[in-house]
């Protein structure tokens, strides 16, 4: 998917001749986001039979920076954005034995997140925005069992509305965006006959407020 994004970006610049005097915009922004998802863990016994299922719903918030570059005209533009990492809180599962430090700790980082998007300009300096999101989910864990979960791909969509205040020195943007992501499934790498565990994260959604400064050339 990342290669596809890079190919699209290269094609975006190659199509410059299709625009009448296209403009290029570069910007840097600050984001405040809220994210939520449902997590399900399936625990299997040594016979490979499902022994226990745990389902929980969680939400968290985080702040992160972003940068973007766009090419467009008076009708709209195509852009590519890169954002700083977003980190979940750490989930701690105590061992249950007094005085023992044998605990399991798990958290995740959403890293290398790239958004390829389009803007459609509307009256009064407003616009609509929609795009596709690609990144990595880095799983950080310390498991009592010593087992680990592999990192996963993050894929999803973003959509929202924005307003741009134009000025001579730099333009200011305000955006309200919604996010939705594909389900993610991972296991602990153990065979079904050896205490196999599987985690499924679904209904991943988010929303963020974005403010940025940009300059067009």
C-alpha positions in Angstrom: 0.0 0.0 0.0 2.9 2.4 0.7 4.3 1.8 -2.7 0.9 2.6 -4.2 0.8 5.9 -2.3 4.3 6.8 -3.6 3.3 5.9 -7.2 0.2 8.1 -6.8 2.3 11.0 -5.4 4.7 10.7 -8.4 1.8 10.7 -10.8 0.3 13.7 -9.1 3.4 15.8 -10.0 3.5 14.2 -13.4 0.0 15.5 -14.1 1.0 19.1 -13.4 0.7 20.0 -17.1 -3.0 19.0 -16.9 -3.7 22.0 -14.7 -3.7 25.7 -15.7 -1.0 27.2 -13.6 -1.4 24.8 -10.6 -0.5 26.0 -7.1 1.6 24.0 -4.6 0.9 24.3 -0.9 3.1 23.1 2.1 1.9 23.2 5.7 2.4 22.1 9.3 -0.3 21.4 11.7 -1.3 20.4 15.3 -4.0 17.8 16.0 -6.0 16.8 19.0 -7.7 13.4 18.5 -10.0 10.9 20.2 -9.9 7.3 19.2 -12.0 4.2 20.2 -12.3 0.5 19.3 -13.6 -2.8 20.5 -11.1 -5.5 21.4 -11.8 -9.3 21.6 -9.3 -11.9 22.9 -9.9 -15.6 22.2 -8.0 -18.0 24.5 -7.7 -21.6 23.4 -6.6 -24.6 25.5 -4.1 -27.3 24.6 -6.7 -29.3 22.7 -7.3 -26.3 20.4 -10.8 -25.7 21.7 -11.9 -22.2 22.5 -11.7 -21.8 26.3 -12.5 -18.2 27.0 -13.4 -15.0 25.1 -13.0 -11.5 26.6 -14.5 -8.4 24.9 -13.8 -4.9 26.0 -14.3 -1.4 24.5 -11.8 1.4 25.1 -11.1 5.0 24.1 -8.2 7.3 24.5 -7.0 10.8 23.3 -3.7 12.0 22.0 -2.1 15.1 20.4 0.2 14.9 17.4 1.9 17.1 14.8 1.5 16.7 11.0 2.9 18.1 7.8 1.4 18.1 4.3 2.0 19.0 0.7 -0.7 19.7 -2.0 -1.1 20.5 -5.6 -4.3 22.0 -7.0 -6.2 24.9 -8.5 -9.3 26.9 -7.7 -11.6 23.9 -7.8 -9.7 21.7 -5.4 -6.4 19.9 -4.7 -4.7 16.6 -4.1 -2.5 16.2 -1.0 -0.3 13.9 1.0 0.1 14.2 4.8 2.4 12.6 7.3 1.6 12.6 11.0 3.6 12.0 14.2 3.0 8.8 16.2 -0.1 8.2 18.2 0.2 6.1 21.3 -2.4 4.2 23.3 -2.3 3.9 27.1 -0.6 0.9 28.5 -2.9 -1.9 29.6 -1.5 -3.8 32.7 -2.6 -7.2 33.7 -1.3 -8.1 37.2 -0.2 -11.7 37.9 -2.5 -12.1 40.9 0.2 -13.2 43.3 1.1 -10.8 46.1 4.6 -9.4 45.9 5.1 -10.7 42.3 6.2 -8.4 39.5 5.2 -10.9 36.9 2.8 -8.8 35.0 1.7 -8.4 31.3 1.9 -4.9 29.8 0.6 -4.0 26.3 0.3 -0.8 24.4 0.4 0.2 20.7 1.9 2.9 18.6 0.3 4.1 15.3 3.4 5.1 13.4 4.4 6.0 9.8 0.8 7.2 9.1 0.4 8.6 5.6 -2.9 10.1 4.3 -3.5 10.6 0.6 -6.5 13.0 0.3 -8.5 15.3 -2.0 -10.0 18.7 -1.2 -13.0 20.2 -2.9 -13.3 23.9 -2.5 -16.7 25.4 -1.4 -18.0 29.0 -1.1 -16.8 31.2 1.8 -13.3 29.6 2.0 -14.7 26.2 3.2 -13.9 22.8 1.8 -14.6 19.1 2.0 -11.8 16.6 2.6 -11.6 12.9 2.1 -8.8 10.4 1.8 -7.2 7.0 2.5 -5.0 6.3 5.5 -2.0 3.8 5.6 0.3 3.2 8.5 1.8 0.7 10.9 0.6 -0.6 14.3 3.6 -1.3 16.5 2.6 -3.6 19.4 4.6 -3.0 22.6 4.2 -5.8 25.0 5.8 -7.6 28.0 3.9 -10.9 28.4 4.1 -13.2 31.4 4.1 -16.1 28.9 6.9 -14.6 26.9 4.8 -14.7 23.7 4.6 -11.8 21.4 2.1 -10.4 18.9 3.4 -9.2 15.5 3.0 -5.7 14.3 0.1 -5.0 12.0 -0.9 -2.7 9.1 -3.2 0.2 9.6 -5.6 1.0 6.8 -8.6 3.3 6.8 -10.4 6.4 5.6 -10.7 10.0 6.7 -13.4 12.6 5.9 -14.4 16.0 7.1 -14.8 19.7 6.6 -12.5 22.7 6.9 -12.1 26.4 6.6 -9.1 28.4 5.4 -8.4 32.0 6.4 -6.2 33.5 3.8 -3.5 36.0 4.6 -0.3 37.4 2.9 2.2 35.8 5.2 0.6 32.4 5.8 -2.9 30.8 5.6 -4.6 29.3 8.6 -6.7 26.2 8.4 -9.2 24.7 10.8 -10.6 21.2 10.2 -12.9 18.7 11.9 -12.2 15.2 10.7 -13.6 11.7 11.3 -11.7 8.5 10.9 -12.7 4.8 10.3 -10.2 1.9 10.2 -10.2 -1.7 9.0 -10.4 -4.5 11.5 -7.1 -5.9 12.7 -6.4 -9.5 13.8 -3.2 -10.8 15.5 -2.2 -14.0 17.3 0.6 -14.9 19.8 2.4 -17.1 17.3 1.6 -20.3 19.2 0.1 -23.4 17.6 -3.6 -24.1 18.3 -2.4 -27.1 20.5 -0.2 -24.8 22.7 -2.4 -22.2 24.3 -3.1 -20.2 21.2 -4.4 -16.7 21.7 -6.0 -14.5 19.0 -6.9 -10.8 19.3 -9.3 -9.0 17.0 -9.7 -5.2 17.1 -12.8 -3.9 15.4 -15.0 -0.8 15.1 -11.9 1.4 15.2 -13.0 5.0 14.8 -11.6 8.4 15.6 -12.2 12.2 15.4 -9.8 15.0 15.5 -9.6 18.8 15.4 -6.8 20.2 13.2 -5.2 23.6 13.0 -2.4 24.4 10.6 -0.3 27.1 8.9 0.4 26.8 5.2 1.9 28.7 2.3 1.0 28.4 -1.4 3.3 29.0 -4.3 
